[in-house]
Every structure is written in structure tokens, then in C-alpha cells.
């Protein structure tokens, strides 16, 4: 029985999609409905569904962030309100999309495409195409924006102005992103994907689908007995895991 996960931070839209899928593909089992990107990433890793229907704009992690972090054979269908240029990019690379508001006729076409993908066992090809589309969607605009220098973050009832140079790392946690400095932990609503685009890439590096570290505060790296890589940060006791997609950043260490 084929399986699917749905991720959307609007419950009524997620429930609507579940209903349409039951009609279009009765044999498809929806194994989980995630309410944000962090939950979606965790459940995809644990359940390894055949398909993930990901809303692009979600708190914590965007659908693009979640897709980039998938290490198994799960195929992705983006549920998107992107403009026609982005939709065309999906179509050309044969990574499917469902444009909001979801229509039954369009979803039926998606189901046919996914059924063919299962029959052809085209996992490697789908992964390659997904990587190309993600690269296209993350391409920098012609005029690069000014790099982020400060973040306004909350700690209890107080709001703090934090210089990003003092940040050890950012870590997505449910609806918020934690900002960790040597002196404490703060919360912001900016997603990891948005931070990646705004921060200086010479100083900040994404090491996991939910974590960005400040390379100026990097203390070292360590591999465990299973060859998994971890980074250590000055002023922070716990090590941070590095996803396989980002291990190449630390090969020289």
C-alpha cells in the first residue's frame, strides 16, 4: 500500500487535501498530517512515506527546507501558491506541484504521475530532478539583498536587539527559531530558509535542515563510531549534528 504525508500549517487545508486524495487514490494511506515544517521533517525521517505533500510556506521550516533535508526515497509534491515562473520550473523538471487552491482535476493528474513513478521505481531520477528544482528556486536574485546584521528576538516578555555576530547558531523549533548566544537563548519567527538567504554565507553555514551555525564561533568537529559528524561551538556545551548533505563543508577539518 503506498503511503503519504501531508504538511500544512492550515488544518482546514490539510484536511481538505486528505479528503481529495481519498477520492482520487483510495489505496493511498495518509500516515501523518504535520502542522509545520519541523514536524514534517521529523515524521518523514521516521516514517519514510512514499510521498510527501509539502506546503511551501510553513513555520519553523519551509517546504523547500524539508525537501532539501530528505535523505530517503520519499518523493515530494509541493503544494504552492508560487507564481507561474516557479510552477513552470517544477513542470519542466517533472517534480509535481499542486497550485493552491487545490482542484480535484489537477490532483487527479498528480496521482496519475505518482502512480507511474511508483511503477517505474524512478527514485534516483526523482531525487536528481528535485535537487535541480531546489537549486533553481533558491537562486539568488540579480541584486543581492543587504546581509542581516541584527535580529529582534524575544526572551520571556522582553524583546532584545541581537547582533548576529554574537549568535552561535540558529535552530528551528516548532513555530519558532531559537537564537543561541553565549549568554542565552532567544526566539524569533524567521524560518531557517529565510535566515539562509539573509545571512552572510561567508560567516554562516547551514549544517542541518534545522540548524545554521556561525563559523566565527566554530570550535571543532567530531565523528562518532558510526562516522556521523558533529560540530562544537565556543560557549555551548552540546554538540550539533551535521546532516549528510552538509558534511562536505567540513572535509578540510
Backbone torsions as a table, in degrees:
resi	resn	phi	psi	omega
1	UNK	NA	124.0	178.3
2	UNK	-67.6	149.9	-176.9
3	UNK	-126.0	155.9	-179.3
4	UNK	-146.9	151.4	171.8
5	UNK	-118.3	142.3	176.9
6	UNK	-118.6	134.8	178.7
7	UNK	-129.0	120.2	177.5
8	UNK	-159.6	133.5	-178.5
9	UNK	-81.8	1.1	174.3
10	UNK	-109.4	102.7	-172.3
11	UNK	-55.8	-38.1	-177.5
12	UNK	-68.1	-32.7	176.9
13	UNK	-71.8	-38.6	177.4
14	UNK	-63.4	-44.5	179.8
15	UNK	-64.1	-37.9	178.3
16	UNK	-62.9	-42.3	179.3
17	UNK	-66.7	-39.3	176.8
18	UNK	-57.8	-45.6	179.8
19	UNK	-62.7	-43.0	178.9
20	UNK	-63.8	-39.9	-179.8
21	UNK	-66.3	-37.4	178.3
22	UNK	-61.6	-35.3	178.7
23	UNK	-75.5	-44.1	-175.7
24	UNK	-75.4	-29.9	-176.0
25	UNK	-146.8	79.4	-175.5
26	UNK	-57.9	-28.7	-177.8
27	UNK	-77.2	-12.9	-178.0
28	UNK	-78.2	126.5	178.9
29	UNK	-99.0	118.5	175.4
30	UNK	-83.3	107.3	-171.6
31	UNK	-86.5	-17.3	178.9
32	UNK	-165.4	145.6	172.7
33	UNK	-119.1	113.0	-176.6
34	UNK	-94.9	143.7	-177.0
35	UNK	-96.9	-4.6	177.3
36	UNK	-158.9	173.9	-175.5
37	UNK	-68.4	-37.1	180.0
38	UNK	-63.3	-46.7	178.7
39	UNK	-62.7	-40.4	179.6
40	UNK	-60.9	-45.7	-179.2
41	UNK	-62.0	-43.2	-178.9
42	UNK	-64.9	-43.1	-176.8
43	UNK	-75.2	-31.3	174.5
44	UNK	-63.9	-43.3	179.1
45	UNK	-63.5	-37.4	-176.5
46	UNK	-80.1	-41.2	-173.0
47	UNK	-95.0	-24.8	-177.8
48	UNK	48.4	58.0	178.9
49	UNK	-67.1	160.4	177.4
50	UNK	-66.8	-35.9	-176.7
51	UNK	-136.0	149.9	174.1
52	UNK	-129.4	120.5	175.2
53	UNK	-94.5	106.1	-171.1
54	UNK	-111.8	122.0	168.4
55	UNK	-66.8	140.3	-177.0
56	UNK	-76.5	-41.2	-178.4
57	UNK	-97.5	101.4	178.4
58	UNK	-136.5	151.6	177.3
59	UNK	-70.4	154.1	179.1
60	UNK	84.1	-71.4	175.4
61	UNK	-132.7	138.4	174.9
62	UNK	-76.9	167.3	175.9
63	UNK	-59.9	-33.6	177.4
64	UNK	-65.8	-40.9	177.9
65	UNK	-61.4	-45.8	-178.9
66	UNK	-61.4	-46.5	-178.7
67	UNK	-61.0	-40.7	-178.3
68	UNK	-65.2	-28.6	-177.3
69	UNK	-88.7	-4.8	-179.2
70	UNK	-68.8	125.2	-178.3
71	UNK	-110.5	-5.6	178.0
72	UNK	-97.5	-155.4	-174.7
73	UNK	-97.5	10.6	-178.5
74	UNK	-63.3	128.1	176.4
75	UNK	-91.1	147.3	-172.5
76	UNK	-111.9	135.9	168.1
77	UNK	-119.2	119.3	178.9
78	UNK	-83.9	133.1	171.6
79	UNK	-101.2	109.8	-163.0
80	UNK	-135.7	150.5	171.6
81	UNK	-111.7	20.9	-179.0
82	UNK	-64.2	162.3	-178.9
83	UNK	-75.3	177.7	-173.7
84	UNK	-63.5	-28.4	179.5
85	UNK	-63.7	-46.8	-179.8
86	UNK	-67.4	-39.5	178.1
87	UNK	-60.1	-41.4	178.1
88	UNK	-62.6	-36.5	178.7
89	UNK	-64.0	-41.6	176.4
90	UNK	-60.0	-47.2	-174.8
91	UNK	-62.6	-43.1	-177.8
92	UNK	-64.6	-32.3	-177.8
93	UNK	-94.2	5.7	177.4
94	UNK	59.9	25.5	167.3
95	UNK	-98.0	121.8	-168.1
96	UNK	-78.9	163.0	-180.0
97	UNK	-144.6	156.4	171.3
98	UNK	-128.3	117.9	-176.6
99	UNK	-81.9	130.7	176.1
100	UNK	-74.4	142.3	-4.1
101	UNK	-72.4	141.0	-175.5
102	UNK	-66.6	132.2	178.7
103	UNK	-114.0	141.5	-175.7
104	UNK	-59.8	-39.5	-178.5
105	UNK	-64.5	-41.4	-179.7
106	UNK	-69.3	-38.4	179.5
107	UNK	-66.2	-32.3	177.0
108	UNK	-62.3	-39.1	176.6
109	UNK	-64.9	-39.4	177.9
110	UNK	-61.2	-45.4	-179.8
111	UNK	-59.2	-43.5	178.5
112	UNK	-60.3	-41.4	-179.4
113	UNK	-65.7	-42.0	-179.4
114	UNK	-68.7	-37.0	177.3
115	UNK	-63.7	-39.1	176.6
116	UNK	-65.8	-39.3	179.7
117	UNK	-62.2	-40.5	177.2
118	UNK	-63.7	-43.7	-177.8
119	UNK	-64.7	-35.1	-177.3
120	UNK	-87.4	-10.0	-177.8
121	UNK	51.4	49.2	-174.2
122	UNK	-92.9	43.9	-175.3
123	UNK	-59.8	-49.3	-176.0
124	UNK	-61.8	-43.3	-179.9
125	UNK	-63.0	-42.2	-179.9
126	UNK	-62.9	-41.3	179.4
127	UNK	-62.8	-42.5	-179.7
128	UNK	-63.1	-43.1	-179.4
129	UNK	-66.5	-38.9	178.1
130	UNK	-61.0	-42.5	179.8
131	UNK	-61.1	-39.6	179.4
132	UNK	-65.0	-44.1	-178.9
133	UNK	-64.7	-43.0	178.4
134	UNK	-59.9	-40.6	178.7
135	UNK	-64.2	-40.0	179.1
136	UNK	-64.5	-44.3	-176.3
137	UNK	-70.6	-25.3	180.0
138	UNK	-93.4	2.4	-178.3
139	UNK	-59.1	138.3	-178.3
140	UNK	-66.9	143.8	175.7
141	UNK	-67.7	163.6	-177.9
142	UNK	-55.5	-37.9	178.3
143	UNK	-109.2	112.0	-177.0
144	UNK	-68.3	134.7	179.4
145	UNK	-71.6	160.5	175.5
146	UNK	-63.0	140.1	-177.7
147	UNK	-72.1	144.2	-179.1
148	UNK	-65.7	130.6	-179.6
149	UNK	-113.6	-30.4	-178.5
150	UNK	-137.1	151.7	171.4
151	UNK	-127.6	142.7	174.0
152	UNK	-98.2	113.1	-172.6
153	UNK	-126.5	150.2	-177.6
154	UNK	-100.9	149.7	174.0
155	UNK	-143.0	100.8	-171.3
156	UNK	68.0	-128.4	-179.4
157	UNK	-90.8	-3.3	-176.5
158	UNK	-99.4	149.0	174.2
159	UNK	-113.5	132.3	-175.6
160	UNK	-117.8	145.4	171.9
161	UNK	-95.8	113.9	-173.9
162	UNK	-114.9	127.5	174.2
163	UNK	-72.1	128.0	-177.2
164	UNK	-63.6	-20.1	176.9
165	UNK	-64.4	-23.4	-179.8
166	UNK	-89.7	-6.4	-177.4
167	UNK	-79.6	130.1	175.3
168	UNK	-79.1	-47.6	178.2
169	UNK	-163.2	160.1	172.7
170	UNK	-110.1	139.6	179.9
171	UNK	-141.2	123.9	-179.2
172	UNK	-71.8	134.7	-178.7
173	UNK	-143.8	102.5	-178.3
174	UNK	53.7	-119.1	-175.9
175	UNK	-86.1	-5.0	-176.2
176	UNK	-122.8	166.3	169.2
177	UNK	-115.1	126.5	179.0
178	UNK	-81.1	134.4	176.1
179	UNK	-108.3	113.1	-176.0
180	UNK	-105.2	123.1	172.8
181	UNK	-117.4	176.2	179.0
182	UNK	-65.9	-22.3	-176.3
183	UNK	-98.4	-11.6	-179.2
184	UNK	168.4	-172.2	-178.1
185	UNK	-123.3	136.8	-177.1
186	UNK	-132.0	169.5	-177.0
187	UNK	-125.9	139.6	172.0
188	UNK	-134.8	165.0	179.5
189	UNK	-99.4	-1.4	179.1
190	UNK	-69.0	135.0	-178.8
191	UNK	-79.1	163.3	177.4
192	UNK	-61.1	-39.1	179.0
193	UNK	-62.4	-42.1	178.8
194	UNK	-67.7	-37.1	178.1
195	UNK	-66.5	-40.4	179.5
196	UNK	-57.1	-39.7	-179.4
197	UNK	-75.0	-27.6	-173.5
198	UNK	-93.4	-25.6	-176.1
199	UNK	-83.4	157.9	178.4
200	UNK	-71.3	115.4	-177.7
201	UNK	-66.5	-15.4	176.6
202	UNK	-75.7	-20.2	-176.2
203	UNK	-114.4	-25.6	-176.1
204	UNK	-120.5	138.9	-179.2
205	UNK	-135.2	135.1	174.2
206	UNK	-79.1	128.7	-178.1
207	UNK	-115.4	-7.3	-177.8
208	UNK	-158.9	159.9	-179.6
209	UNK	-58.3	-22.1	-177.5
210	UNK	-117.2	9.7	-173.5
211	UNK	-137.6	133.7	171.0
212	UNK	-122.5	131.0	-179.9
213	UNK	-111.5	152.7	174.8
214	UNK	-89.9	111.5	-175.3
215	UNK	-63.7	-22.8	177.5
216	UNK	-66.0	-21.2	-178.6
217	UNK	-108.2	12.4	-179.2
218	UNK	-72.4	125.0	-179.6
219	UNK	-95.6	-27.3	-179.0
220	UNK	161.8	-177.2	179.9
221	UNK	-131.3	161.8	177.9
222	UNK	-149.0	143.1	173.1
223	UNK	-110.7	139.0	178.4
224	UNK	-90.3	-173.1	-176.0
225	UNK	-65.8	-17.6	178.3
226	UNK	-97.6	9.6	179.9
227	UNK	70.1	15.0	173.7
228	UNK	-75.6	139.2	-175.3
229	UNK	-97.0	140.8	176.7
230	UNK	-132.0	149.5	175.0
231	UNK	-112.4	148.9	177.0
232	UNK	-115.1	137.1	-177.2
233	UNK	-114.0	140.8	174.7
234	UNK	-60.7	133.7	176.9
235	UNK	82.7	7.9	179.3
236	UNK	-138.6	128.9	-173.4
237	UNK	-75.7	-48.7	-174.0
238	UNK	-72.5	143.4	175.4
239	UNK	-81.2	156.3	-180.0
240	UNK	-113.1	130.3	-179.5
241	UNK	-72.6	147.2	176.9
242	UNK	-110.3	123.5	178.1
243	UNK	-68.4	153.7	-178.8
244	UNK	-57.7	-30.0	-178.6
245	UNK	-65.9	-17.5	-175.0
246	UNK	-119.9	5.3	-179.2
247	UNK	-60.4	-33.0	-177.6
248	UNK	-59.8	-21.8	-179.5
249	UNK	-67.6	-18.9	-173.7
250	UNK	-119.5	17.9	-178.0
251	UNK	-62.7	-28.8	-178.6
252	UNK	-78.0	-7.1	-175.7
253	UNK	-98.0	NA	NA
